[in-house]
């Protein structure tokens, strides 16, 4: 078949490479094909020779003939043949869904139609407008109203880095051990394959295009993209979202919250005009009236007394009667906040909420992080509109409220100490797999970027303990931020040695082993001076250095440094602590690789006891130790003991990786390969 394709089909094909590339995409993004099967089909891709291309196509055809045939309807077939149909993203991506618009969304019918008409002629649209005017709810409503017009709609909230957003997407074939560069390349390739029948929404893109290195790449996507932004993008197709002009629509909007509006319609209209028909200000005023905290006449009087006290350098400067609108909105919302007479507990909740990313946090998880005794105050803040809540009981701060809360509550290391300390403690359990680790990392980034660092020692401890947990998940973006912070905070030799060790770890996750080795050697030079002060750190540095020498094939140096690391733990009596399990496991695995499996088994069994005592036997760390022990027994020729440890590990993996079946399957496949190799060796020996 391959020869027939090469000799008879290729000569009449217009673009062979494009055909091969499209076929490759079909395989890569088919989540129903195992990773091992994919690799067998497209092995050695990309191809330079025609015979390699024809063999690839023939393998794919043979594989396709083995699968069940599913008939496609005529419309789908026509779209496919015209190359206008995107793959269905829900088969490949587990997140990126569009949040529902708020239940009380009203008006904007003309604006929605206008936006849709613009998208028919332009693939990229920037929706501009002042903060709080309703841009985010507007695009969510558009997605809900016109969802049948698109094969796919993806929604992302901009958090400062487009590359990180794409790398953080949860794809079906993601591997926990991939670094963010590998994930980004694969995710980006898929998103590039989306065509004009797909829409991506990037909300709160409040930055200049030149500040995001990936912007030019995103703008080359073939699919349609809507950005919501406060910034100006005059060189692109823009749509300015204004205040709702029909005051009766806003009166109906207020009535959704404040049922007594019929008795105070004239005053409510004056309140609406006083806040310049600014959507979010109108909502807060309505909620304040509904709570009974303020009567309409009193609220109107307070708003009229409001003076503009905040300056702004917002890139959109819309003025009314010579007054900057954003400054006025800030002022009005300050007034509304002050009228609610927030308690100290409410202020503390708002202060901590400023550090939560815009995507939000589960309400009960937030209560755990902040040690709240009950949720009464949070529910009050939701009722007032100061905290937003979605249908899944996730809570978040509206961006404008976040900015004002930061100004008013001034979050710091000391006044957010309970939440910051709880986050730090979570990161100390390296063997625990947290399903919300991305949320934890983004919150840590906000501690760096938003909180005042008024206790440097506590702040340094927070950074030092967060970093290894980020390394566990190959979260390079956060690792870079922490390294940058520690660069400015390192004062003594211990700090400098740790910083060099962290730089080596960062380079290592991106497979820059040469650069990582250079940093680790520099760190090792400081170890003699700090070994008595911090034997744990010195042991880590020597152990990491030994591992890096192992990647270079330098076995003598590997053995010397890894044994030195282990002996330091023994001498300092730290070999029984949970924090040093990873170091001991590395030593055991390297011992097994160097022909000392019995030594490896002894160390690994000690690690099992420690993890079971300090953490849990139902963790990936414990399963990894069992797996390594199985390999060590296999080396000694004890297949029965090896099989027992392998099976115990698989059972634990099936629990801790329940939501990631592809990882479990990879371990099962690895075990099958081990069994086949072992059987082959036995036959050869006979």
N, C-alpha and C positions, 0 to 999 in steps of 0.2 A: 504493500500500500504506500509506504513512504517513497519508494522509487517511482511509482505511478504519479504521485502528487508532484514530485520534483520534476519529472520529465514531461508530464502532460498538462498539469494544472498551473504550475508556476509560470510557464511561458505566456499564458493568456491573462495572468493577474496584473492589475494596474499597480498595486502597492502591496508587495508581499509583507514588508516589515510592519505596516499598519495592521494588516490582518492578523499577523502573529501577536502583535501587541494587544489587540482587542481580545483575542482568544485567551491570552495570558490574564487579562483583567477579569474575564468571566470566571476563571478558576480561582484567582486570588480572593475575589469577593463573594464566593459561594460558601456560606457558612455550613452547608450540609456536607462538605468534603473535609475530611481530616487533614491536618497539616502534613502528616507523613505521606498520604496519597497525593496531595498537591505536589510535594517535592519530587515524587517519582515521575509525575506527568511533565513538569516543567524543569527537570534537572538541567543544570548548566545554563539556564537562561541568564542574560540575553545571548542570542545566537549570531554568529558571523557568517556561517556557511549555510548554503541552501539545503544540504542533506540533513543538517541539524534541525532546520526549520521544518522540513517535511516529516522527519521522525517525530518531532513534537506534535505536529498536527495529527499524525496517524495514531499516536498514543492517546490523544484527546478524543479522537473519533471512536476508538475501541472502548475507551472508558465510558463515553456517552451512550454507546449501544448497550451497555450493561445496565443502564439506569431506566427507571420507569418513565414512559413518555407522558407528558401532560400537554393536552391540546390548548393552544392559545387562541383567544377570540380574534376576529378579523381586525378589529381596531388596533389591538396590541401588535398583531403581526405587521400591520401597515406602518405603525410607529417604529417598530424595530427595524424594518427594512429601510425606512427613511433615516435611521440613525438619530431619531429625536427622543427616544425613550430612555430615561435614566433607570438604573437599578433601584429597586425598592429598598430604601435605607433601613427600614425597620428590621430587615433580615440581618443586617450587619452591625447596626449601631443601637445600643441600649439606652442612650440618653439623647439629649438634643430636642426633646419634644417641646411644643409651644405651650406655655402656661395659658390657662383659660383667662379671658378678659374678666374684669370685675363684674359682678352681677348687676351693678347699677350703672353700667356704661350707657350713655345716651347721646343722641345727636350724632354729628359727624357723617351722616349719610352721604352728603355731597363730597366731602373730603375722601371718603373711602372709594367712591366711584372715580374720583379724579386720580387718586393714587393708582388704581387698577389700570386706568387708561394710560398713565405714564409708563407703567411697567410693560405694557404691550409693545412700546416702542423703545424702551430703555431697560437694559439689564441691571443697571446699578442705580439706586436712588438713595439720596441722603435726606432723611426727614429731620429738619432743623426746627428749633424752637427753644424758648426759655425753659429753665428747669421748672418742673411741676405743671407743665401745660397739658400733659397727658400723652406724650409721644409713645411711651412703652405700652400703655393700654390700647392706644390707637392701632399699633402694629399687631398686637395680640388679637384685637377685634377683626382686623383685616384678614389674618390667618384663619380665624374661625369662619368668617363670611365667605371666603374664596378658597377654602381648602380643597373643594372638588375641582378647582382649576389646575391643581398641581399634583404631580405624582408624589412629591415629597416636600415637606416644609420642615426645616431645621431651625432651631432657636438657640442662640448663644448670648450670654451676657458678657460684655467686654470687661475684663478685669485687669487690663494694662498690657497684655501681650497676646497677639493673635496666634503666634506659634504655640504658646502654651495652651491656649484654648483648644486648638486642633489636636495637640499631643494628648491632652487630658480626656478627649472623647473616649467613651467606653465602647470599643469595638468587640465583636463576638470572638475574634481570634487574637485578642491581645494576650500577651504573655507577661506575667508579673515581673519577670527578670529582664525585660527589654528596657533599654534606656530611652529617654524621651526623644532623642534624635531619630532612633529607629522607628519608634511609634509615629512620630510626626511624618516621616517620609512615607510610611505606609498609609496613614490616614489622609495625608494631603493628596496622594495619588488617587485614592478613592473619590475624594471630594472634587478633584479635577475632572473626574469622569462624569459628574452630574451635568445634565444638559438643561435647556431652557424650560423644561417642564418641571424643574425643581427650584425651590426658593429657600435661601438662607437669610435669616434675620439676625443681625448683630446689634444688640441693644446697648445703649449707653456708651457709644463709641466717642467718648468725650476726650479727644486728643487730636493733635495735628497729624496729618497723614505721614509727614516726614519723620515722626517720632516712632513709628512702628515699622520695623524692617520688613515685615511680611505683607504690608499693605499692597504693594505693587503686585505681589504674587496673587493675593486674593482677588484683586481687580481683574485678573486674567481668567478667572474661573468662567466657564461657559454658562453656568446657572445664573438665575436672577438673585440679586442680593439687595436687601433693605438695611440701611444703617440708620439708627436713631442717634442724634448727636446734638450737643449744645455748641459745638465748634462750627466754624464756617468752612465749607468746601466749595468755594465759588467756581472752581474749574471742573466741577462735576454736575450732573443733573440733581437738582435739589428741590425739595418741597417744603415750604415754610408752614408749619402748623401754628395757626393763630388761636386766640381765645374764641370760645363759642359766642357767636354774634347774637343768637336768639336768646333773650333773657328768660323767656318762658321755659325753654329747655332746661336752663339752669335752676329755675324754680322747681320744676318737676324732679330734678336731680336732688335738690335739698329735701324735698318731701320724702324721698326714699329713707332718709334718716330721721327727719324732724316732722312728726305727724301733725303738729299743731299749726302748720304753715298757713292754713286758711284764715286763722285769726290774726296773722301777722304778715300777710303777703307784702304789703307796702314796705315794711321795715326790712324784711328779708331781701327784697329787691335792692334796697339801699345798701345792705351789707354786701350783696353780690357786686354792686358797682364800686363800693369802697375798696374791695380787694381786686378791682380791675378784671373781674370775671375770670380770674386765675383759677383753674380747675381744682388744684390741690388745696388752695386756700379756702375755696368755697366748700369743699368736702370737710375740712377741719372745722370750719365755722358751723356747718350743719351738725356734725357730730357733737360739738360742744353744746349747742342748743339742745340736742336730743338728750344729752346726759343730765340736763337740768342744772349744770354748774352756773350757767349764765343765762339771763333773760335777753330777748332780742334787743331791747332798748339799751341795756347795759353794754352788750357786745358792740353795737353800732357806735356808742359813745367812745368806747376804748379804742376802736379801730380809727376813729376820726382824730383821736389824740396822738396816734402813732407818729413818731418822727423817724426819718431815715437816719440810722446811726451806723449802719454797716456799709463799708465800701466793697466794691467788687471789681474784678478785672476779667469778668466773664467775656468770652470772645463775641457773644451775641449781645449787643447793646441796644435793646428796644426801649424807646423813651415815650413817655406820655406826660404831657404838660411839663416837659423838661426834667422829669424824674426818672431815674433809671429803674426799670421794672423789676429787675432781679433784686435790687436793694430793697425795693418796696415790699416784694413778696417775702424776703427774709424778715423784714420788720413786722409784717402782719402775722407771720407764723410764730415769731418770737412772742408777740402779744397773745396769740391763741394758746401757746404753751404756758405762758405765765399765768393766764387766767384759770388754767386747770389746776393750779396750785399743787404741783407734783410733790409727793412725799419724798423723803430721802431714799427710801427703798426704790421708788419709781425712777428717781434720778440715777441710782446706781445701776438699775436694769438697763436704762437707756445708755449709760456710759459703757457698759459691757457690750451692748448690742452694736455699738459703733465699730467694734473689732470683728464682728461677724461679716463674712462676705455677702454681697448682695443676693446671692442665690438662696440664702437663708439657712436656718438650722431647725432641726426637729425641736418642738417646744419642750419636750421632756428631757432631751439631751442638753439643751441650754440650762434647764433647771438643775441638772446634775453638775454641769461645769461650774455654775455660779452658786451652788449649795442653797438654792431657794427652798424654803419650808413648804410653800404652796404656790399655786399659779394665779392667785387672786389678783395681784397687782399687774401681772403680765396681761391678764384678760381685760383689766380696766384700760390698760394702754392700747390694747387692740380695739376696744370699744371707742376710745377717743380718736383712733386713727393714727396715733403716733407710731405704733408698730403695725405692720401689715401681716396678714396671715392668709395662707392659701388653703385649698381644700384638703391638703394632706397634713394640716397642723404644723406646717413649717412657718417660721416667723422670720421677718427681715425688716430692715429700716428702709423707708423710701429715701432715695439719694439726698434729697433736699433736707429731710429730717436728720439724716446722718451728719451732714455738714454742720447743721445748726447745733446738734447734740455734741459734736466734737468741740465746737467753739464754747458751748455753755458748760459741759461737764468735764472737759479737759482730761480724757483718759490717760492713765500713766501706769507704770510698772507697780506702783504702790497702791493706787486706788482701784486697780483691777486685779489685785494680787491673788484672789481666790481662784478666779477663772484661769489666769496665767499659770498658777502653780498646778492646778488640776490637769491642764494640757501637758505641762512638763512631765508630770508623773505618769501620764498615759504613755508617753514616749520612752519611759524607762523600761517598759515591758516589751523588750524587743521581739520576744517570741509570740506576742499577741497580734493577731491580724485584725485590724480595725476596719470595718466596712466603710467608715466615714473618714478615712485618713486624708483624702483630698481636702475636705472641709477643715480638718485640723491644721493642715499645712497652710491653707489660705488664711486661716485665722492667725496663725503664727506670723505670716507675712504682714498682716495688718498690725500686729504688735510692733513689728519693726518699723512700719511706715507711718503709723498713726499715733501710737502711744508715746507719751513723754518718757524718756529713759532716765528717770530721776533716782534710780537705785542701780548703779552700774554693775555691782557685783552680782546682784540677783538677775539682772538682764543678761550678763555673760553666761551665767549658769543655765538660764533658759535656752540661749542659743546653742550652747555646747551639748545639751541633752536632746534638743530637737534634731540636730544634724544627723546623728546615726540612724534615727528612725526614718528620716527622709532618704538616707542612703539605702535602707532596706527596700524601699519602693522605687529606687532609681529616680527620685524626684529632683532632677538636676537644677530646675529653675529656683526652687527654694534653697538648695545647697549653695548656689551662687550668691544669693542674697545674704545668707549667713556668713559665708566666707568674707564677703565685702564688709560686713559689720565687724567681724572679729579682727579684720585687718587694722581697723582703727582703734580697737580696744585692747590689743595684745601689748602687754607691758613687760612681763618678765619672761624668763626662758621657758617656763612651763606653758604659758600662753602661746609663745612662738612655736614651740614643738608641736602643740596641738593643732595650730593653724596649718603648719606644713603637712601634718598627717591628714587633715581634712582636705587640703588642696590635692594631695595624692589620691585620696578616695574619690574626689570629684573627677579627676582625670581618668581614674581607673574604670568608672562606670561607662565612660565613653571609649573604652579600649585604647586610651592613650598611655600604654604601659611604660613607654620610655620616659615620658614627662612625669608620670606618677612615681617612677623609680627615683628620679632626680630629687623630687620633693621629699620622698621618704628617707633618702640618704642624708639630706640636710637635717631632717628631724632627728635621725639617729645620732648625729654628731652632738646634739644637745643632751642626749639621754644620760650620760655619765654624771652630769651636774644636777639632774632632777630625779634620779632613780629613787633616792631616799624620800623625796617629797611626794612623788606620785608613781609608785611602782606599776599601778594598773595602766597608766598611759604609756609608760616605757615598754611594758610587755606588749601592748597593742602595736606600738610602732615597730618593734623588732619582729613581731609576728607578721605584720603587714609587709614589712621589708622582705621577709623570707618568702611570702606568697608571691611577691613581685619577681623575686629571683627565680622562683619556680616557673613562672610564665616565660622566663628567658632561657629555661633549660639548664640553669646553673645549680645543679643538685647539691654540691658541697656547701655553697653559701646558703642555700635554702635550709638545709638540715641544721647548720650552725645557728642561724638566726631564730628559727622556729623553736629549737631546743632551748636557746637562751631565753626566749619569751616565756616558755613554759616554766623554766627553772625560777624565773623572777616571781611568777605567781606562787610557786611552791614555797619559796623562801619568805615571801610576804604573807603566806597563809591566805591567799586570795583565790586559790584554785577551787574552793568549794562554793563560791558565790555565783549567783545567777548571771551577773554582769559579765563574767568571764567565760561563759559557756561557748560563745562563738570562737574565742581564741583557742580554747581547748579542742574544739571540734576541728578547727583548721590544722592543729598539730596532729590530731589523730588521723585525719584524712591524708596528710602528707606522709605520715609514718607508714600508712598502708601502701601508698603509692611507691614508697621507697623500699618495699619488701619487708616491712615489720608489722604485719597484720595483727599479731597477738598484742603488741603494745597499743595498737589502735583500739582494739576491742576493750581493753582495760580502761582506757581514757574515756571512750564513748559510753561505757556503762556508768562511769562516774557522772558524766554529763546527764544521762537519763535521770539519775536519782536527783540531781540538782534541779533540773527543769520541772520534774514532777512535783518537787517540794515547793519551789518558789513560784512556779507559773501554773502549767497545766499539761497533762499528757495529751490533751486534745488541742494541740497547736502545731503549726507548721514546723517550728523548731524541733519539737519532740519527734515528729514524723521524719524530719531530715536526719536526726541522729540514728533512728531505727534503720533508715535506708542505708546510711553509711556503714552501720554495723553489719547489715546484710552483705554488703560488698566485701567487708573485711573477712567475714566467715567464708565467703565464696573463695577468697584468695587462699584460705587455709584448706580448701577442699571439703568443708563441712556444708554440703548443700542443704541438709535438713534444717540446720540452724539458720542458714542464710534465708531459705524460703519462709521460715517463720517470721523473721524480722521484716522481710519485704512485705508480707501480707499484712502484718500489723500496721506498717507504714501506710499502705494503700487504704486500709480502713479509716485511718485518721485523715488522710488527704481527702477522702470522699466526704468527710464531715466539714472540715475547715474550708474546702474549696467547692462547697455545694453549688455556689452560684457561678462557678467557673469550670464547667465539665470538661472543657478542652485541656485544662491543666491535669485533671485526673487521668484523662485518656492518654496524655503524653507519658505519664508515669507508668500506666499499664503497658503501653507500647514499649517503653524502655525495659520493663521487666520481661516482656516476651522476647525482646532481642537478647537480653542477658541469658535467658533460658536456652535460646537457640544456639548462642555462642558456646555456652557450657556443654550442651549436648554434642556440638560439633567437635569440641576439644576432646571429649570423652571417647568419641568414635575414633578420632585420629590416634589417641593414645592406645586404643585396643589394636 
